Each structure stands twice: as structure tokens, then as C-alpha cells.
């Protein structure tokens, strides 16, 4: 192995370390905090809709609020690989995805935005996996094998599979 090749490999390794440190220490915390604040904003909007009487505090409301709270609490510690494993493993056990009956448009929008944010956080937690999974999702959705609604429903089911720790405070940091 020549000195030129060794120097190139050392520079490549140092560049990878610099990119990794930059991502995990600079980029990741900023984006994660922004997404979590968006989730807090959606939870506050949901509660505001209920307080103003625009929606009733039905079972859909309670489920959606729990989904948002679990997403805020759990998603920073879960990677995309775990979600993909869950979705593949439980695909046959679940029925075909249908929109929730009797759910208002506001609740449906908040539910979809929460699922999208959960996916974004899981993607942030696993930057290499997101590259591979993103390519697969584009190919599968192009073939009609998966849909955005199905992915959102899988995300909701994944989050719901974890127990909510009662009395646990959601930290901003």
C-alpha cells in the first residue's frame, strides 16, 4: 500500500468522522428540537380545538392526544430500522388501511402530520438507513405496493405498540 493511498484513506476517515460529529452534535439536535416543538404545537392545537368546542373529546380525540404524547416521548430513542421491522412483521396481522370513520378533517390532518413527524424523527435517528429505506419507499410507492396512508397507519400502530410511561414528563432537551 503506497503512502498516497494511505493518506487518502486517512483523509477519508477523518472526513467521515467530521461529518458524523457535525451531524450528531449540530444538525440532529436542531432538527429534532424543531420537530418536537411542532408536535407540541399540534398537541396544543388539538387541545385548543377541544376547548373551543370545534371538536368533541371523543375516543378519537383521546387516541390522537395519546399518539402525539407517545411520539414526543418515545421517537427520539427509536430508529427507522425498528419501525421497518415492525411494519414487515405485522403486515399480515393487520387489516387493510382505511380512513377512520367519523373523524373530523382537523383530527385527520393532525394525525397524519404526527405520523409524518414520527417518521422524520426515526429517519433522523438513523441517517444511513433513511438513505436505503427512502430509495425502497420511492420504488415501492411507484409500483403501488405501499401508500402514504398505509405508512402513516403503520407509524401510528408502531407508536401505539409502546406503553406510555405514566407520569413521565416530556423534556424539551
Secondary structure, DSSP 8 states (H G I E B T S, - for coil): --HHHHHHHHHHHHHHHHHHHHIIIIIHHHHHHHHHHHHHHHHHHHHHHHHTTSS---HHHHHHHHHHHHHHHHGGG--HHHHHHHHHHHTTTS------TT--HHHHHHHHHHHHHHHHHHHHH-HHHHHHHHHHHHHHHHTTS--HHHHHHHHHHHHHTS---TT------
